Amino acid sequence: MFERNDDVLYICYDNEAYMNTGVQRSSATPPAARTATTPAVGPHPGNVFGTGKNLPRIAMAHNIPYVATASVADLHDLEAKVAKAMSIRGARYLHVMVPCPLGWGSASELTIHIARLAVESGLFPLFEAEHGEVVAVKTIRRKVPVEEYLRPQKRFAHLFRKGAEDRERIDAIQRMADANIARYGLLPAEERP
C-alpha cells in the first residue's frame, strides 16, 4: 500500500500489545513492559529493549503524502489530523495511541490521564509528516518524568519494587523519551537546551 502510494487512509489503533488474544507482546510493546509472553521474571523482566518497531517512522520512510501520530488524550488534535488526512489523496497513515486498562493494569478512569502522560513525558510524540519530512509537532505543555507515566501501570510494577527499584531500566526509558523530545523538538523554544 505505502510503496504503491495507494489512496488509502490507514488508522492504527495502538494499545502496545495483542490485547484481544490475551495481552501478548507485539512489536509495539515498549521495553520492560510485562505481558503474557514477556513476564516480569528473571534478571531483566518484561519486554527486552531494542525490539520494537516505530511504525510512523516506517511509514515516513515510504515518503507517502501524510503520516501523523495522535492520542486519545487530545481529541481536537486527533479530529484535525483525521480531517486533514481525509483531504489528501494517496497513502496516509495515522497512528493513534490508546491505553488498554486491562492489558496495562491501570484503572479505567485513568485512561486519558495515562495517554496524556505518554505524550508529556516524550515517550509518544505528536507530529505530522508529509512526504517523509516532519512538518509540525505538538509541543509538550508540561514535561513530566517517565516515572509518572510508568507508575500507574501494573505492566511496569516490577520496575518499582520496594527496595529494588530498577533505576537502570527506568533511566534507559527516560533516555528514550529525551531522545524523542530532541528529535522532534517537543519542548517550547524557550525551554530547549
N, C-alpha and C positions, 0 to 999 in steps of 0.2 A: 504494500500500500504506500509506504513512505517513498521507497525508491522510484515508484512509478508516478508519484505525486497525484494519486487518485483523489477525487473530490469527495473526501470523507472526513467527518469530524469524529475523532476517536476520543472518548472521555474515559479516562482511567480512574476508577474509584479505588483508591489505595488505602487499605487498612493494615498494610505491612505484614501480612501472612495469609495463608489459605484458611480463612475463618470458617467457611461453610462445611468443611470436612474435618474439623477437629483442631484447628489452630496449629497447622504445621508451618514450618519455616518456608519462606519463599525467597526469591532473590531480592525482594524489597524489605525483608526483615532486618531491622537495624542490629548493629553489633551489640553483643551482650544480652539481647532480649531472650527471655525464656519462651519457648513454645513447646508443643508436644514432642517435636523432633529435635529440639535443642534445649534439653532440660538444664536446670540450674544445679548441676553436679560437676564434680571434677575440679581440676586446678584452674580452668578458665570456663566457668559455667555460662550457659546461654549461647547465643549465636556467635560465631567467630568473626573477627574483624577482617575486612578486605574481601568479603564475598558478595556484597550487594551490587546491584546494577542501578545506575541513575537513569531511569527511563526518559525523563525530559531531555537530558543531555544526549542520549542515544537518538531521540527524535530530532534534536537540533543538528546532529551530525549529518542528517539527510538533507539539510538545507531546505526543509519544507516551509511553506508560507507562514505558518503560525504554530508556536509552541508556547504554552503558558502553564504555570502552576497556580493552584488556588486551594483555599482551605474553607471548611465549613464554619470556621470562626469569623469569616468575613464574607457574608452573603452578598453584600453590594459589589465587592470585588469579583466574586465568583460570577454573579449575574452579568457584570460588564464584560468579563472575559468570554462568557458564552455568547453574548450578543456580538462581540467583535468577531469571534471565530465563525459565527453563522454568516457574517457579512463577507467572508473571504472565500475564494474558490481555491481548490487544491487540497492537499493533505493538511489536516490540522490536528493537533494533539493537545488535550487539556488534562492535566494531572491534578486530581483533587485528593487532598489528604483528609481522611475521615477516621478518627479514632474508633476502635471497637471496644466498648466497655467490657464485654465478656472475655474476649481474647486478650485484652490488655490488662485485665484485672483492675479496672477502675470503676468508680461509681458513675452510673449513667448521667447523673446531674452534673458531672464534671467534664462531659464530653467536649463542649465548646471551650471551656477553660483550658483543657489539655491541648486541644488543637491550637489555641492562641499561644500557649507556652511553646509549642513546637516552632511556631513562627518567630516569636520574640526571643527565643534562645539562639536562633540562627540555624537550627537543625533542618527546618523546612523553609527555604527561601521562596518568597513570592515574586515571580518575574514573568515577563513576556519576551519572546524572541521571535524575530522574523528572519526567514532565510538564513538560519544558523547563528544569528547575532542577537545578543540580549539588547533590547531596545527600551525596556522600562523595568524598574524594580519598585517594590513597595517597601519603603524603609521601615525599620523596627521602631515602634513608638517607645517602648521601654525594654531595653535589653535585660534579659534575665539569665542567670547561670543555668546550665543544662540540668543541674540537680533539681531545680524547681519543676522541670518537665518530667524527669525520671521518677522522682519520689512517689507521686500519687498512683503509679502503675505497678501492680504486682509482678509484671513481667521483668521488672528491674529490681525487685526487692532484695535479691541476693547481693546487689552492689552496696547495700546499706545495712548489712548485718551489724548488730551491736558489737562493738569491739573488733570488728573485722571488715570495716568499710574498705571497699576496693578502689582506693584513690587512683591507682594506675589506670584502670579502665574508665573511671569517671573522667579523669583528666584527658584521656585519649578521645572520649566523646566530645569533651569541651573543645579540644583542638579541631575536631571535625566541624563543629559549629562556627568556631572562629575563622576557619578556612572559608566556609560559605559566606560569612559576613564580609571578609576581604574580597573574595572572588566577585561577588555581586554588588559590593558597595552598599550593604544593607543599613549602615548607620547614617543618620543625617550628616551632612558635610561638616558641621561644627563639632561633631563627636568623633570623627575619623582620626586615627593616629597620624 
